[in-house]
Amino acid sequence: MSEKRRGSYAKGIAKREEILERALEVVGREGYAGASVRAIADAVGLSQAGLLHYFDSKEELFTEILRKRDEVDAALFGSADAANATADELRDGYVAVVRHNTEVPGLVHLFSRLAVDAADPAHPAHDYFLSRGAGLRAIYLDALQRAQRDGSLTREVDAEILVRIVQAVADGMQLQWMLDPEVDMAATIAAVFTLLGTQRSGATDA
């Protein structure tokens, strides 16, 4: 690759990152319905056609906004060594993300809307949701299995099922919160983790 082409490529990557960073702000502020391609384009000083030069479609743009959101959240709330984090550390990080989500309702609406649309295998967000879910479950599965081995987490339910339960509760709470913003998502998620760590009095491991 020539020096000129490398420079052009680097500028394109930088502009794409700028678009996604500004788009996070626009969606968080204006919501999914108000965050049109025009609004995002205006925020970065581009025409709509100029904005979509960096993405194949509006759907891909919004999918990449969610990827960027995950990257930012991981930097702010994730463990530096998530693979070796304790169940408590992962819980605290997860609850912190959920609490933060109440401050950016537009991104919650975007996530929930795309999650439904992504049920179609042809949707640009389909692979994103599959890989995101699998990645999160893999991290939590390892931590929960370690917690089961050391006795700090109930063994009455398989760890893989527990991870699915936590994910299902989190996704469901987002829907409840969108309908009723008075719902405390973070407290509910924290309660689920508390219940998972509570064994019946007198219970023994098999």
Order of alpha helices (4+ residues) and beta strands (2+ residues): alpha-alpha-alpha-alpha-alpha-alpha-alpha-alpha-alpha
